[in-house]
């Protein structure tokens, strides 16, 4: 087992340090575990029983040309497949509808029980992308008059196609025990062409995340699962070509409430202080988070608002063989 663990962490570190050059950045969610399939395809079926997640993010609402993202996902573990399946749909609207992206993903994750106390999950994801550009909402320098603003017609050539579709792939891996978890994912593995008027390959997005769950009731604590009082420190790192992002913070769970405090930065500049409040019950969870901008942009951006809603259903099988991953749900 020790050799297997060493190999797993070596692979994690090698993949974690790979870098790529890119031209764009994917949408991100502050409540990353509330959108677990978007974070890492290996997390499909991570709670074993069927789960439905709904997410909404409104970034910088005080600035003209907002960024709004919706997502919905469903996943569950299936014993006969020895793993989880999931579907993920998300829609991203940038610049008040100037650039619109919609995609649909199918996911499968395989579970390997390394020992009684440690398991691995490896996931694969296939995604169909559809992207469209609203040319009428774009402005160019040759339209600008120094006195009257954008009054001229642009001579910028219009692309032959203002919408395009392509297939993309992602992969991920997660290792976990009862109280600890560590994962890595890579999206856009085939780097499809996303350009409209030139050949532009989509950059690979690398994500690493790890955390632990610490019980605060001591060995005499009788409450387990969602009713246990816990604190959960977590770290998330993301890199997409030249863009890097590091999130670190913690969750505090006191049933039925969950609170979280996070700091996000890109190494060169601080970005945001993230505050989270949530309520969890057996059948559902709801969370709200606010990103307080602390960069030079200040909070004139209006920060960012994010909502998540999770429905947790009962298992179809009375005694599923798999154990759920004990990690945060927001």
CORZI-V278134 format. One record per residue. N is the residue number from 1. BURIAL is # if it has 16 or more other C-alpha atoms within 10 Angstrom, else .. Layout:
BEGIN
n=[N/N]
burial=[BURIAL/BURIAL]
END
This chain:
BEGIN
n=[1/2/3/4/5/6/7/8/9/10/11/12/13/14/15/16/17/18/19/20/21/22/23/24/25/26/27/28/29/30/31/32/33/34/35/36/37/38/39/40/41/42/43/44/45/46/47/48/49/50/51/52/53/54/55/56/57/58/59/60/61/62/63/64/65/66/67/68/69/70/71/72/73/74/75/76/77/78/79/80/81/82/83/84/85/86/87/88/89/90/91/92/93/94/95/96/97/98/99/100/101/102/103/104/105/106/107/108/109/110/111/112/113/114/115/116/117/118/119/120/121/122/123/124/125/126/127/128/129/130/131/132/133/134/135/136/137/138/139/140/141/142/143/144/145/146/147/148/149/150/151/152/153/154/155/156/157/158/159/160/161/162/163/164/165/166/167/168/169/170/171/172/173/174/175/176/177/178/179/180/181/182/183/184/185/186/187/188/189/190/191/192/193/194/195/196/197/198/199/200/201/202/203/204/205/206/207/208/209/210/211/212/213/214/215/216/217/218/219/220/221/222/223/224/225/226/227/228/229/230/231/232/233/234/235/236/237/238/239/240/241/242/243/244/245/246/247/248/249/250/251/252/253/254/255/256/257/258/259/260/261/262/263/264/265/266/267/268/269/270/271/272/273/274/275/276/277/278/279/280/281/282/283/284/285/286/287/288/289/290/291/292/293/294/295/296/297/298/299/300/301/302/303/304/305/306/307/308/309/310/311/312/313/314/315/316/317/318/319/320/321/322/323/324/325/326/327/328/329/330]
burial=[./././././././././././#/././#/#/./././././#/./#/#/./././#/#/#/#/#/#/#/#/#/#/#/#/#/#/#/#/#/#/#/#/#/#/#/#/#/#/#/#/#/#/#/#/#/././././#/#/#/#/#/#/#/#/#/#/#/#/#/././././#/#/#/#/#/#/#/#/#/#/#/#/#/./#/#/#/#/#/#/#/#/#/#/#/#/#/#/#/././././././#/#/#/#/#/#/#/#/#/#/./#/#/#/#/#/./././././././././././././././././././././././././././././#/./#/./#/#/#/#/#/#/#/#/#/#/#/#/#/#/#/#/#/#/#/#/#/#/././#/#/./#/./#/././././#/#/#/#/#/#/#/#/#/#/#/#/#/#/#/././././././././././#/#/#/#/#/#/#/#/#/#/#/#/#/#/#/#/./#/#/#/#/#/#/#/#/#/#/#/#/././#/#/#/#/#/#/#/#/#/././././#/#/#/#/#/#/#/#/#/#/#/././././#/#/#/#/#/#/#/#/#/#/././././#/./#/#/#/#/#/#/#/#/#/#/#/#/././#/././././././#/./#/#/#/#/#/#/#]
END
